[in-house]
Amino acid sequence: MSDSTESLSDLVCQHCGKQFRRPSSLFVHVCEPKKRFQEKNEKGVQLGMQAYLRFYEVTQGSAKTKTFEDFVRSPYYRAFVKFGRHIVAINAINPSRFIDWVIKQNKKIDFWCQEKVYNEYLTQYLQSEAVSDALERAVNYSIKWSEETGSQPHDILRCGNTNKLCFAVQTGRISAWVLYASASGQDFIGSLNQDQLKIVWPQINPEFWQHKFKDYAADYLYAQEILKQAEW
């Protein structure tokens, strides 16, 4: 009898506490807490956990006592995971900075996945990031394009599909640092029609960038030299 009792006591879901009569029933059982633990290594879940920890760190001063189990049992688990998966889906630039930004801007978590929220973050981020980061991201994007098309990476602004390039500018893959500091970038801007200019305008606003290049003249000269050597 004691062996039977011990056996039954072992057939308990460690996540929800439900008891089963057969090992096979326990094996196929999927409760919400168990499902969440099974998703633990998913990138979107990991980013959601990062946002969860950062939220408690910023708002309460520390997240050292928070564990993944705390996260799983949080009533806000779904909201944070939704945000993490959103970051993955849009291939957000600098996810850690984005997470910090929505928290420090006191954005309500229900709004974190809105397109306008990311666009607001992205414009601010692109205007303040280091020139080296902007150049590196554009080069990586051009290399991927080169592998797909067989063209030289430095010809992306000369030979790439204009609408796709507008989207790349809109989403920050190709920065104003690259467009204004390269010959092909300036030609590209000059070739755009009014509808295309409207798409990229938030990221290439000439009034802002003229002041930026004046205030950071050394960075602008650096970008020009690097892009010239790379034949952009």
N, C-alpha and C positions, 0 to 999 in steps of 0.2 A: 504493500500500500504506500509506503513512504517513497519507494522508487517511482511509483506512478504519480504521486503528488509532485515529486521533484521534476519529473518529466513534463507534467503539465505546466509547472511554474516556469519552465524554460521556454515554453511556446508562447511567449509574450512579446509583442512588438515593442522594441526598446524606444520607439519614437512616440507612440500614442498610448501604449499600455494595454491594448486589446489582447485578450487571451484566445488561443486557438487549441483545437484538439489534435490536429495533425500538422506535422512539419511542412507538408506540401501547401497547406492553407496559409501558414505563416509566410512561406517563401513567395507565394504569388500575391500576398496582401500588399496593397499600396495605399497608404494614407497620405494626407497632405504633408505632415512633417517628414515622413520617409521620402516622399517625392522631392521635397526641398533639399534633403541631404544628398539625394542622388544627383541633383543638379549642381552640387557644390563646385565642381571644376569648370562649369560653363563660364565662358568669359564674361557674359552679361551679368551673371550672378556674382562673379568676383568683383566686377565694377560696382554692382549694387551694394555689396558688402563694404567696399572702399568708401562709397558715398555715405553709407550708414555710420561707419566709424568716424569719418570726417565730420559728419553732422554733429555727433555727440562731442567730438573734440572741440569744435568751434563754439557750440551753443552751451556746453556744460563744462568745458575746460579739460576734459580727459575722456578717452575711450579705452583706456588700458584694461578695464575689467570686462569689456564686451567681447564675447566669443561668437563663433559661428552659430552655436546653439541659441545664444541670445538673439541673434539676427533671425534665425529660422522662426523663433517663437514671437518675434515682434509683430504687432498689428500693422506695421508699415512695411513688412517684408515685400509684399507684392508691389508697392509703389516704388521702393528702391530698386527692385529687380527690373521693373518696367523701365526705369530710367537707365539702368545699366545696359539693358538690351537695346534701348534707344541709342545710346552712345555707340554701340557696335554697329547698329543698322545704318547710321549716318556717317560712320567712319570719322567721328569727331576729332578735330585737331586738338592735341594735348588734353586728353580726358581728365587728367588730374587737375589741370587749371580750370577746366569747365566745371568740374565738381565743386571746387573751391568757390568759383564765381557765383554759381546759383545759390550756394549757401550764404556767402557773405553779402550778396545782393538782397537777401531776405525774400527770395522768390518762394512762393508756396509750392510744395512738392507736387501738387496736382498740375502745376503749370510747367514743370521741368522738361517735359517731352514736347512742348509746343515749338513749332518751327521758328516763330518769332523770337523766342527766348534764346535759342541757339544762334540765330542770326545776329541778335544784339551782342551776345558774347563774342562771336566770331569777329565782327567788325572791330570791337574794342581790342581783342587779342592781336589781330593782324596789324593794328596801328601801333602796338607797343612791343611786339616781339623783336628779338635780336635779328639783325640782318642775316647773320649766318644761318639761323634756323629757316628763314624764308628761302634763302638760296638752296639750302640742302633739300628742302621739301620739293621745290620746283625741279631740281635735278633728278631726284628720285622718281617724280612723276613722269619726267621726259624719258627716262630710261625704260620705264614700264611701257610707255607709248612706243618707244623704239622697238622693243621686243615684240610688240603686237603688230607693228606695221612694217618693220624692216628698214625704216628710215633712220637717219642720224638723230640722236637726241637733241642736238642743238638746233635742229630744223623744226621743232615742234610748233613754234609760233608762225613759221612760214608755211608749213605744209599740213598742219593738223586741221581737223574739222572745226570750223569756226564756232558752231553752236556748242560742241563739246568743250572747246577751249573757254567759251564764255562761262559754262558751268564750272569748269576748273577754277576760273577766277572767282566766281561767285562763292564757291565753297572753300576758297583759300589754298587750293593746291598750287596755284600760280599767283604769287603776291605782286602787289604794286611795286615792290622793290625790284622785281625782275622786269616788269613791263616798262617802267620808266627809266631803268638803268641799262637797257639793252636796245640795240638798233632794231632787232626783230620785234621787240615788245612795243616800241613806239609805232612801228609800221602796223602792227596788229591793231592797236587802239585806233589808229587813223582809218582802218578799213571797216570798222564796225558801223552798222546802221543804227538808227535811233532806238529800235527795239532792243538790239543787242547791247547798246550803251546803257540802257535802262537796267538791264540785268546786272551788269558789272559795276555800275556806278557807286554803290555803297562801298566797294572795296578799292576803287581807284580815284575817289574824290580828289580832283586836282588841287583844290584849295587847301585841303588838309595836307596832302603829300608834298606840295611845294614848300610849305612851312616846315614839314618834317625833314626834308632834304637840306633845307637851309640850316636848321638847328643841328642836324647830324651830317654835316658836310663830309667828314672823314668816312663815315659809313657809306654814304652815297658814292664817293669816289672808289671805295673798296669794291662795292657791288659792280660798278661800271668796269673796273679793271678785271675782275673775276669773269664776268660775263663776256667781255671782249676776248679774253684769252680762250674762253670756251666756245667762241664763235657764235654766240647768241646774237 
